[in-house]
Amino acid sequence: MKLKLLRSVIDKLPPSDKRYFVFDTALPGFALDVRPSGGKSYVVRYRPREGSGRANPRTYTIGAHRKLTPEQAREIARGVMAQVAA
């Protein structure tokens, strides 16, 4: 699922019986991790360049929703993505 990650949108996302990710339309790889418990965290999902094949996706947790605003988390995600690319 892809949405513009805004506080008002995130607050309305319901928990499910399984963990799911909602990806941001403004920044590829930046997502919200929604857990069955109702907890929500900002994450970066990426594939590292290891060897000649495609590596399994990795998840870097930025922090919990409510402790960070979507804008703060998006800015941190840009930094994480720059480090992964380097």
Biopython code that builds the backbone (N, CA, C, O; Angstrom):
import numpy as np
from Bio.PDB.StructureBuilder import StructureBuilder

atoms = [
    (1, "MET", "N", (0.850, -1.169, 0.000)),
    (1, "MET", "CA", (0.000, 0.000, 0.000)),
    (1, "MET", "C", (0.898, 1.234, 0.000)),
    (1, "MET", "O", (1.926, 1.259, 0.677)),
    (2, "LYS", "N", (0.512, 2.252, -0.755)),
    (2, "LYS", "CA", (1.247, 3.512, -0.799)),
    (2, "LYS", "C", (0.308, 4.666, -0.489)),
    (2, "LYS", "O", (-0.782, 4.767, -1.052)),
    (3, "LEU", "N", (0.747, 5.538, 0.417)),
    (3, "LEU", "CA", (0.000, 6.735, 0.800)),
    (3, "LEU", "C", (0.990, 7.840, 1.121)),
    (3, "LEU", "O", (2.156, 7.570, 1.408)),
    (4, "LYS", "N", (0.541, 9.059, 1.076)),
    (4, "LYS", "CA", (1.351, 10.169, 1.580)),
    (4, "LYS", "C", (1.287, 10.062, 3.101)),
    (4, "LYS", "O", (0.214, 10.213, 3.686)),
    (5, "LEU", "N", (2.421, 9.803, 3.743)),
    (5, "LEU", "CA", (2.431, 9.608, 5.192)),
    (5, "LEU", "C", (2.307, 10.942, 5.912)),
    (5, "LEU", "O", (3.272, 11.697, 6.035)),
    (6, "LEU", "N", (1.114, 11.210, 6.377)),
    (6, "LEU", "CA", (0.778, 12.390, 7.166)),
    (6, "LEU", "C", (0.227, 11.903, 8.502)),
    (6, "LEU", "O", (-0.327, 10.807, 8.588)),
    (7, "ARG", "N", (0.378, 12.708, 9.530)),
    (7, "ARG", "CA", (-0.097, 12.306, 10.862)),
    (7, "ARG", "C", (-1.580, 11.913, 10.846)),
    (7, "ARG", "O", (-1.961, 10.919, 11.463)),
    (8, "SER", "N", (-2.406, 12.679, 10.154)),
    (8, "SER", "CA", (-3.841, 12.393, 10.124)),
    (8, "SER", "C", (-4.133, 11.059, 9.433)),
    (8, "SER", "O", (-5.048, 10.339, 9.835)),
    (9, "VAL", "N", (-3.374, 10.735, 8.415)),
    (9, "VAL", "CA", (-3.544, 9.457, 7.706)),
    (9, "VAL", "C", (-3.056, 8.311, 8.575)),
    (9, "VAL", "O", (-3.729, 7.286, 8.687)),
    (10, "ILE", "N", (-1.893, 8.475, 9.190)),
    (10, "ILE", "CA", (-1.294, 7.426, 10.017)),
    (10, "ILE", "C", (-2.182, 7.082, 11.205)),
    (10, "ILE", "O", (-2.344, 5.908, 11.537)),
    (11, "ASP", "N", (-2.758, 8.093, 11.847)),
    (11, "ASP", "CA", (-3.617, 7.857, 13.011)),
    (11, "ASP", "C", (-4.840, 7.016, 12.677)),
    (11, "ASP", "O", (-5.376, 6.334, 13.550)),
    (12, "LYS", "N", (-5.288, 7.052, 11.426)),
    (12, "LYS", "CA", (-6.482, 6.307, 11.019)),
    (12, "LYS", "C", (-6.190, 4.879, 10.571)),
    (12, "LYS", "O", (-7.122, 4.101, 10.372)),
    (13, "LEU", "N", (-4.912, 4.514, 10.408)),
    (13, "LEU", "CA", (-4.571, 3.172, 9.947)),
    (13, "LEU", "C", (-4.858, 2.149, 11.045)),
    (13, "LEU", "O", (-4.336, 2.269, 12.154)),
    (14, "PRO", "N", (-5.681, 1.146, 10.746)),
    (14, "PRO", "CA", (-6.018, 0.152, 11.767)),
    (14, "PRO", "C", (-4.976, -0.959, 11.842)),
    (14, "PRO", "O", (-4.312, -1.249, 10.846)),
    (15, "PRO", "N", (-4.823, -1.583, 13.009)),
    (15, "PRO", "CA", (-3.963, -2.774, 13.076)),
    (15, "PRO", "C", (-4.642, -3.925, 12.337)),
    (15, "PRO", "O", (-5.854, -3.919, 12.123)),
    (16, "SER", "N", (-3.844, -4.895, 11.960)),
    (16, "SER", "CA", (-4.360, -6.070, 11.269)),
    (16, "SER", "C", (-3.885, -7.296, 12.033)),
    (16, "SER", "O", (-3.138, -7.172, 13.003)),
    (17, "ASP", "N", (-4.310, -8.467, 11.607)),
    (17, "ASP", "CA", (-3.837, -9.678, 12.273)),
    (17, "ASP", "C", (-2.395, -9.993, 11.887)),
    (17, "ASP", "O", (-1.760, -10.847, 12.507)),
    (18, "LYS", "N", (-1.867, -9.303, 10.857)),
    (18, "LYS", "CA", (-0.478, -9.461, 10.442)),
    (18, "LYS", "C", (0.175, -8.089, 10.300)),
    (18, "LYS", "O", (-0.489, -7.092, 10.017)),
    (19, "ARG", "N", (1.473, -8.065, 10.501)),
    (19, "ARG", "CA", (2.266, -6.844, 10.314)),
    (19, "ARG", "C", (2.182, -6.416, 8.845)),
    (19, "ARG", "O", (2.205, -7.256, 7.946)),
    (20, "TYR", "N", (2.085, -5.103, 8.610)),
    (20, "TYR", "CA", (2.105, -4.616, 7.236)),
    (20, "TYR", "C", (2.816, -3.273, 7.156)),
    (20, "TYR", "O", (2.952, -2.560, 8.150)),
    (21, "PHE", "N", (3.269, -2.946, 5.941)),
    (21, "PHE", "CA", (3.990, -1.712, 5.689)),
    (21, "PHE", "C", (3.158, -0.810, 4.797)),
    (21, "PHE", "O", (2.511, -1.278, 3.860)),
    (22, "VAL", "N", (3.175, 0.479, 5.087)),
    (22, "VAL", "CA", (2.544, 1.492, 4.239)),
    (22, "VAL", "C", (3.682, 2.380, 3.753)),
    (22, "VAL", "O", (4.334, 3.059, 4.546)),
    (23, "PHE", "N", (3.915, 2.367, 2.440)),
    (23, "PHE", "CA", (5.025, 3.123, 1.866)),
    (23, "PHE", "C", (4.600, 4.539, 1.528)),
    (23, "PHE", "O", (3.464, 4.791, 1.126)),
    (24, "ASP", "N", (5.538, 5.454, 1.700)),
    (24, "ASP", "CA", (5.316, 6.870, 1.446)),
    (24, "ASP", "C", (5.407, 7.149, -0.049)),
    (24, "ASP", "O", (6.323, 6.668, -0.715)),
    (25, "THR", "N", (4.468, 7.919, -0.577)),
    (25, "THR", "CA", (4.510, 8.282, -1.991)),
    (25, "THR", "C", (5.549, 9.366, -2.263)),
    (25, "THR", "O", (5.973, 9.530, -3.407)),
    (26, "ALA", "N", (5.965, 10.102, -1.252)),
    (26, "ALA", "CA", (6.910, 11.207, -1.437)),
    (26, "ALA", "C", (8.370, 10.759, -1.402)),
    (26, "ALA", "O", (9.221, 11.413, -2.005)),
    (27, "LEU", "N", (8.682, 9.656, -0.706)),
    (27, "LEU", "CA", (10.064, 9.208, -0.559)),
    (27, "LEU", "C", (10.119, 7.682, -0.665)),
    (27, "LEU", "O", (9.772, 6.988, 0.291)),
    (28, "PRO", "N", (10.546, 7.156, -1.806)),
    (28, "PRO", "CA", (10.620, 5.703, -1.978)),
    (28, "PRO", "C", (11.514, 5.064, -0.912)),
    (28, "PRO", "O", (12.589, 5.578, -0.605)),
    (29, "GLY", "N", (11.063, 3.950, -0.356)),
    (29, "GLY", "CA", (11.803, 3.232, 0.669)),
    (29, "GLY", "C", (11.422, 3.626, 2.085)),
    (29, "GLY", "O", (11.681, 2.873, 3.024)),
    (30, "PHE", "N", (10.818, 4.780, 2.254)),
    (30, "PHE", "CA", (10.360, 5.243, 3.565)),
    (30, "PHE", "C", (8.963, 4.674, 3.791)),
    (30, "PHE", "O", (8.095, 4.778, 2.924)),
    (31, "ALA", "N", (8.752, 4.071, 4.959)),
    (31, "ALA", "CA", (7.474, 3.407, 5.203)),
    (31, "ALA", "C", (7.082, 3.476, 6.676)),
    (31, "ALA", "O", (7.869, 3.850, 7.546)),
    (32, "LEU", "N", (5.844, 3.102, 6.908)),
    (32, "LEU", "CA", (5.321, 2.967, 8.262)),
    (32, "LEU", "C", (5.073, 1.486, 8.502)),
    (32, "LEU", "O", (4.409, 0.824, 7.704)),
    (33, "ASP", "N", (5.602, 0.971, 9.589)),
    (33, "ASP", "CA", (5.427, -0.423, 9.986)),
    (33, "ASP", "C", (4.260, -0.461, 10.976)),
    (33, "ASP", "O", (4.346, 0.121, 12.058)),
    (34, "VAL", "N", (3.179, -1.137, 10.612)),
    (34, "VAL", "CA", (1.997, -1.251, 11.475)),
    (34, "VAL", "C", (1.931, -2.683, 11.990)),
    (34, "VAL", "O", (1.834, -3.627, 11.206)),
    (35, "ARG", "N", (1.983, -2.840, 13.297)),
    (35, "ARG", "CA", (2.002, -4.168, 13.909)),
    (35, "ARG", "C", (0.620, -4.558, 14.448)),
    (35, "ARG", "O", (-0.217, -3.692, 14.705)),
    (36, "PRO", "N", (0.389, -5.853, 14.616)),
    (36, "PRO", "CA", (-0.910, -6.320, 15.126)),
    (36, "PRO", "C", (-1.289, -5.714, 16.475)),
    (36, "PRO", "O", (-2.473, -5.579, 16.785)),
    (37, "SER", "N", (-0.290, -5.347, 17.279)),
    (37, "SER", "CA", (-0.553, -4.750, 18.593)),
    (37, "SER", "C", (-1.088, -3.325, 18.472)),
    (37, "SER", "O", (-1.589, -2.758, 19.443)),
    (38, "GLY", "N", (-0.976, -2.747, 17.267)),
    (38, "GLY", "CA", (-1.389, -1.362, 17.062)),
    (38, "GLY", "C", (-0.222, -0.399, 17.065)),
    (38, "GLY", "O", (-0.395, 0.780, 16.757)),
    (39, "GLY", "N", (0.971, -0.879, 17.409)),
    (39, "GLY", "CA", (2.171, -0.047, 17.391)),
    (39, "GLY", "C", (2.543, 0.339, 15.968)),
    (39, "GLY", "O", (2.366, -0.442, 15.032)),
    (40, "LYS", "N", (3.057, 1.544, 15.817)),
    (40, "LYS", "CA", (3.431, 2.059, 14.502)),
    (40, "LYS", "C", (4.818, 2.680, 14.592)),
    (40, "LYS", "O", (5.092, 3.493, 15.476)),
    (41, "SER", "N", (5.694, 2.286, 13.662)),
    (41, "SER", "CA", (7.054, 2.806, 13.634)),
    (41, "SER", "C", (7.418, 3.212, 12.219)),
    (41, "SER", "O", (6.942, 2.628, 11.246)),
    (42, "TYR", "N", (8.273, 4.222, 12.121)),
    (42, "TYR", "CA", (8.808, 4.641, 10.831)),
    (42, "TYR", "C", (10.022, 3.789, 10.515)),
    (42, "TYR", "O", (10.851, 3.536, 11.389)),
    (43, "VAL", "N", (10.134, 3.343, 9.265)),
    (43, "VAL", "CA", (11.235, 2.493, 8.847)),
    (43, "VAL", "C", (11.728, 2.894, 7.459)),
    (43, "VAL", "O", (11.056, 3.612, 6.717)),
    (44, "VAL", "N", (12.924, 2.406, 7.135)),
    (44, "VAL", "CA", (13.447, 2.477, 5.774)),
    (44, "VAL", "C", (13.611, 1.035, 5.325)),
    (44, "VAL", "O", (14.232, 0.230, 6.020)),
    (45, "ARG", "N", (13.057, 0.709, 4.170)),
    (45, "ARG", "CA", (13.205, -0.627, 3.578)),
    (45, "ARG", "C", (14.122, -0.483, 2.367)),
    (45, "ARG", "O", (13.903, 0.372, 1.509)),
    (46, "TYR", "N", (15.160, -1.336, 2.307)),
    (46, "TYR", "CA", (16.118, -1.239, 1.210)),
    (46, "TYR", "C", (16.727, -2.604, 0.928)),
    (46, "TYR", "O", (16.640, -3.523, 1.742)),
    (47, "ARG", "N", (17.342, -2.715, -0.237)),
    (47, "ARG", "CA", (18.084, -3.912, -0.617)),
    (47, "ARG", "C", (19.551, -3.521, -0.748)),
    (47, "ARG", "O", (19.901, -2.721, -1.615)),
    (48, "PRO", "N", (20.408, -4.073, 0.100)),
    (48, "PRO", "CA", (21.836, -3.744, -0.014)),
    (48, "PRO", "C", (22.432, -4.396, -1.259)),
    (48, "PRO", "O", (21.964, -5.437, -1.720)),
    (49, "ARG", "N", (23.470, -3.761, -1.787)),
    (49, "ARG", "CA", (24.168, -4.330, -2.943)),
    (49, "ARG", "C", (25.260, -5.242, -2.430)),
    (49, "ARG", "O", (26.361, -4.793, -2.110)),
    (50, "GLU", "N", (24.952, -6.517, -2.354)),
    (50, "GLU", "CA", (25.914, -7.504, -1.864)),
    (50, "GLU", "C", (26.142, -8.538, -2.956)),
    (50, "GLU", "O", (25.188, -9.181, -3.394)),
    (51, "GLY", "N", (27.353, -8.712, -3.400)),
    (51, "GLY", "CA", (27.663, -9.717, -4.404)),
    (51, "GLY", "C", (27.012, -9.386, -5.734)),
    (51, "GLY", "O", (26.729, -8.225, -6.034)),
    (52, "SER", "N", (26.781, -10.404, -6.512)),
    (52, "SER", "CA", (26.223, -10.185, -7.855)),
    (52, "SER", "C", (24.708, -10.346, -7.901)),
    (52, "SER", "O", (24.067, -9.862, -8.835)),
    (53, "GLY", "N", (24.120, -11.023, -6.901)),
    (53, "GLY", "CA", (22.669, -11.238, -6.906)),
    (53, "GLY", "C", (21.938, -10.187, -6.088)),
    (53, "GLY", "O", (22.555, -9.321, -5.468)),
    (54, "ARG", "N", (20.625, -10.276, -6.096)),
    (54, "ARG", "CA", (19.817, -9.352, -5.296)),
    (54, "ARG", "C", (19.739, -9.857, -3.863)),
    (54, "ARG", "O", (19.349, -10.998, -3.614)),
    (55, "ALA", "N", (20.108, -9.010, -2.942)),
    (55, "ALA", "CA", (20.082, -9.375, -1.526)),
    (55, "ALA", "C", (18.658, -9.264, -0.989)),
    (55, "ALA", "O", (17.812, -8.583, -1.569)),
    (56, "ASN", "N", (18.413, -9.937, 0.111)),
    (56, "ASN", "CA", (17.105, -9.845, 0.767)),
    (56, "ASN", "C", (16.881, -8.441, 1.286)),
    (56, "ASN", "O", (17.836, -7.763, 1.669)),
    (57, "PRO", "N", (15.627, -7.988, 1.305)),
    (57, "PRO", "CA", (15.356, -6.639, 1.810)),
    (57, "PRO", "C", (15.722, -6.509, 3.289)),
    (57, "PRO", "O", (15.587, -7.454, 4.066)),
    (58, "ARG", "N", (16.182, -5.333, 3.648)),
    (58, "ARG", "CA", (16.515, -5.020, 5.033)),
    (58, "ARG", "C", (15.582, -3.927, 5.518)),
    (58, "ARG", "O", (15.070, -3.130, 4.731)),
    (59, "THR", "N", (15.372, -3.901, 6.812)),
    (59, "THR", "CA", (14.537, -2.873, 7.427)),
    (59, "THR", "C", (15.339, -2.162, 8.504)),
    (59, "THR", "O", (15.892, -2.797, 9.402)),
    (60, "TYR", "N", (15.399, -0.835, 8.407)),
    (60, "TYR", "CA", (16.040, -0.006, 9.425)),
    (60, "TYR", "C", (14.935, 0.763, 10.136)),
    (60, "TYR", "O", (14.216, 1.539, 9.506)),
    (61, "THR", "N", (14.796, 0.556, 11.436)),
    (61, "THR", "CA", (13.763, 1.247, 12.201)),
    (61, "THR", "C", (14.264, 2.617, 12.631)),
    (61, "THR", "O", (15.316, 2.742, 13.258)),
    (62, "ILE", "N", (13.496, 3.638, 12.286)),
    (62, "ILE", "CA", (13.845, 5.023, 12.609)),
    (62, "ILE", "C", (13.349, 5.385, 13.999)),
    (62, "ILE", "O", (14.104, 5.919, 14.812)),
    (63, "GLY", "N", (12.080, 5.097, 14.275)),
    (63, "GLY", "CA", (11.512, 5.419, 15.578)),
    (63, "GLY", "C", (10.000, 5.298, 15.572)),
    (63, "GLY", "O", (9.382, 5.096, 14.527)),
    (64, "ALA", "N", (9.426, 5.421, 16.723)),
    (64, "ALA", "CA", (7.993, 5.246, 16.905)),
    (64, "ALA", "C", (7.203, 6.463, 16.432)),
    (64, "ALA", "O", (7.626, 7.609, 16.589)),
    (65, "HIS", "N", (6.047, 6.175, 15.852)),
    (65, "HIS", "CA", (5.095, 7.238, 15.524)),
    (65, "HIS", "C", (4.656, 7.882, 16.838)),
    (65, "HIS", "O", (4.509, 7.195, 17.849)),
    (66, "ARG", "N", (4.458, 9.137, 16.825)),
    (66, "ARG", "CA", (4.107, 9.993, 17.967)),
    (66, "ARG", "C", (5.345, 10.550, 18.647)),
    (66, "ARG", "O", (5.314, 11.681, 19.132)),
    (67, "LYS", "N", (6.463, 9.771, 18.700)),
    (67, "LYS", "CA", (7.699, 10.328, 19.239)),
    (67, "LYS", "C", (8.388, 11.167, 18.173)),
    (67, "LYS", "O", (9.147, 12.087, 18.476)),
    (68, "LEU", "N", (8.108, 10.831, 16.921)),
    (68, "LEU", "CA", (8.615, 11.584, 15.774)),
    (68, "LEU", "C", (7.440, 11.982, 14.898)),
    (68, "LEU", "O", (6.457, 11.248, 14.798)),
    (69, "THR", "N", (7.537, 13.122, 14.275)),
    (69, "THR", "CA", (6.532, 13.494, 13.276)),
    (69, "THR", "C", (6.922, 12.824, 11.967)),
    (69, "THR", "O", (8.076, 12.432, 11.796)),
    (70, "PRO", "N", (5.978, 12.687, 11.041)),
    (70, "PRO", "CA", (6.334, 12.117, 9.734)),
    (70, "PRO", "C", (7.443, 12.916, 9.039)),
    (70, "PRO", "O", (8.294, 12.336, 8.364)),
    (71, "GLU", "N", (7.435, 14.228, 9.199)),
    (71, "GLU", "CA", (8.447, 15.068, 8.563)),
    (71, "GLU", "C", (9.836, 14.807, 9.162)),
    (71, "GLU", "O", (10.823, 14.737, 8.430)),
    (72, "GLN", "N", (9.910, 14.665, 10.484)),
    (72, "GLN", "CA", (11.194, 14.367, 11.128)),
    (72, "GLN", "C", (11.708, 12.996, 10.686)),
    (72, "GLN", "O", (12.885, 12.839, 10.363)),
    (73, "ALA", "N", (10.825, 12.024, 10.676)),
    (73, "ALA", "CA", (11.210, 10.669, 10.273)),
    (73, "ALA", "C", (11.637, 10.628, 8.809)),
    (73, "ALA", "O", (12.578, 9.914, 8.463)),
    (74, "ARG", "N", (10.966, 11.376, 7.955)),
    (74, "ARG", "CA", (11.314, 11.429, 6.529)),
    (74, "ARG", "C", (12.722, 12.013, 6.346)),
    (74, "ARG", "O", (13.485, 11.542, 5.502)),
    (75, "GLU", "N", (13.056, 13.017, 7.121)),
    (75, "GLU", "CA", (14.385, 13.630, 7.038)),
    (75, "GLU", "C", (15.461, 12.644, 7.495)),
    (75, "GLU", "O", (16.519, 12.556, 6.872)),
    (76, "ILE", "N", (15.207, 11.913, 8.562)),
    (76, "ILE", "CA", (16.141, 10.887, 9.032)),
    (76, "ILE", "C", (16.282, 9.798, 7.974)),
    (76, "ILE", "O", (17.384, 9.309, 7.729)),
    (77, "ALA", "N", (15.181, 9.422, 7.352)),
    (77, "ALA", "CA", (15.195, 8.394, 6.298)),
    (77, "ALA", "C", (16.079, 8.815, 5.134)),
    (77, "ALA", "O", (16.792, 7.983, 4.573)),
    (78, "ARG", "N", (16.046, 10.080, 4.764)),
    (78, "ARG", "CA", (16.923, 10.566, 3.682)),
    (78, "ARG", "C", (18.394, 10.347, 4.036)),
    (78, "ARG", "O", (19.191, 9.947, 3.187)),
    (79, "GLY", "N", (18.746, 10.611, 5.288)),
    (79, "GLY", "CA", (20.126, 10.384, 5.741)),
    (79, "GLY", "C", (20.513, 8.914, 5.718)),
    (79, "GLY", "O", (21.620, 8.565, 5.307)),
    (80, "VAL", "N", (19.603, 8.054, 6.159)),
    (80, "VAL", "CA", (19.860, 6.605, 6.159)),
    (80, "VAL", "C", (20.046, 6.127, 4.725)),
    (80, "VAL", "O", (20.954, 5.342, 4.450)),
    (81, "MET", "N", (19.207, 6.582, 3.815)),
    (81, "MET", "CA", (19.310, 6.166, 2.421)),
    (81, "MET", "C", (20.619, 6.645, 1.790)),
    (81, "MET", "O", (21.193, 5.949, 0.953)),
    (82, "ALA", "N", (21.083, 7.809, 2.180)),
    (82, "ALA", "CA", (22.366, 8.307, 1.675)),
    (82, "ALA", "C", (23.513, 7.421, 2.159)),
    (82, "ALA", "O", (24.448, 7.145, 1.408)),
    (83, "GLN", "N", (23.437, 6.977, 3.410)),
    (83, "GLN", "CA", (24.477, 6.090, 3.943)),
    (83, "GLN", "C", (24.454, 4.734, 3.247)),
    (83, "GLN", "O", (25.506, 4.162, 2.966)),
    (84, "VAL", "N", (23.258, 4.219, 2.968)),
    (84, "VAL", "CA", (23.130, 2.916, 2.290)),
    (84, "VAL", "C", (23.689, 3.016, 0.878)),
    (84, "VAL", "O", (24.340, 2.086, 0.402)),
    (85, "ALA", "N", (23.445, 4.123, 0.213)),
    (85, "ALA", "CA", (23.904, 4.304, -1.159)),
    (85, "ALA", "C", (25.428, 4.453, -1.241)),
    (85, "ALA", "O", (26.033, 4.129, -2.263)),
    (86, "ALA", "N", (26.042, 4.945, -0.163)),
    (86, "ALA", "CA", (27.499, 5.200, -0.187)),
    (86, "ALA", "C", (28.321, 3.930, -0.065)),
    (86, "ALA", "O", (29.550, 3.988, -0.070)),
]
sb = StructureBuilder()
sb.init_structure("model")
sb.init_model(0)
sb.init_chain("A")
sb.init_seg("    ")
for serial, (resi, resn, name, xyz) in enumerate(atoms, 1):
    if name == "N":
        sb.init_residue(resn, " ", resi, " ")
    sb.init_atom(name, np.array(xyz, "f"), 0.0, 1.0, " ", f" {name:<3s}", serial, name[0])
structure = sb.get_structure()
